[in-house]
Amino acid sequence: MKIVMLGAPGAGKGTQAEKLAEKYALPHISTGDIFRKNLKEGTDLGKEAKTYMDAGKLVPDELTVRILLDRVGNDDCKDGYILDGFPRTIPQAEALDEELEKLGEKIDFAIDVDVPDENIVDRMSGRRACPKCGRTYHTQYMPPKKEGICDECASELIIRDDDKPETVKNRLKVYHEQTQPLVDYYKKKGVYHTVDGTAEVEAVFDSIKDILG
Ligand code: AMP
């Protein structure tokens, strides 16, 4: 089963992707996480991605597609995967579909976690991340057990540069201009579904499970 998670930054698609990955025992693949890991390790890829990420811009398609196709070519992806934050542009979706077509495969579900812009800005202001293991939290909706400390690895939580208010506004603009056209793209393929992302985490998860059957 191959699933694409759609939705604005901060809509909660990462949280849902993580839960789905666990339930269906599929890898959760986030291009944002791959870029951040490279950034932390100081690789050339990380350095290149940083300039775009810090500005709330998209990393160029060519680079992003290369990284993603490389990742989904791994053995652990043979039964499927959950893509979180990819594709973000029509050319990215086309590149993935082209590759899948060669293998006689396709994306089975595109799940759009729908949240209005007003809610997004509010949500992003409470977002916290662990600089060590990458896990994300929300001060109000998904707090860590101990305030400001990661449940997994006990590191001190931070506000990611790309979660700062100015960057969030940019990311929303980029989302509407470049990523939202994917709604029609996947509708045409007959795999598009939408869920109300303003509901509680567990309720959103239930809606998605109903869709996947
Ligand atoms: P995310 O954690 O998915 O919100 O991604 C953080 C940042 O990484 C984005 O704001 C982009 O700068 C970059 N990024 C992640 N995925 C993609 C993608 N599919 N295409 C282009 N840029 C991406």
Residues whose N, C-alpha, C, O or C-beta is under 5 A from the ligand:
A	BS01	AMP	P9 T31 G32 D33 F35 Y52 M53 G56 K57 L58 V59 T64 D84 G85 F86 P87 R88
